[in-house]
Amino acid sequence: MPEIKIDRISEDNTKSVFKVEVVDEKSSSSHTVEVANDYYQKLTGGKISPEDLVIRSFKFLLQREPKEMIMGKFDLPVISRYFPEYEKKIMEE
């Protein structure tokens, strides 16, 4: 599994934005991910940090596609459009 590096680059009352870098032995990819606070609460109930939610989400994606196929910029709910099982899987963890 590639290494997932994450930095929160902005935050306000409604959302957080993260810069995510996925690094393996050959290359890296960079992504900007927006997480709305209400969506974060829906998926986690506040039991894990927003950073942990993003990391788990990237692990979920990397089990299904190479890092190069992950969009460069997206809102977290977009994942469920491509992978309908996403929310259920994340909420089970």
Buried (B, 14 or more C-beta within 10 A) or exposed (E): EBEBEBEBEEEEEEBBBBBBBBBEEEEEBBBBBBBBBEBBEEBBEEEBEBBEBBBBBBBBBBEEEEBEEBEEEBBBBBBBEEBEEBBEBBEEE
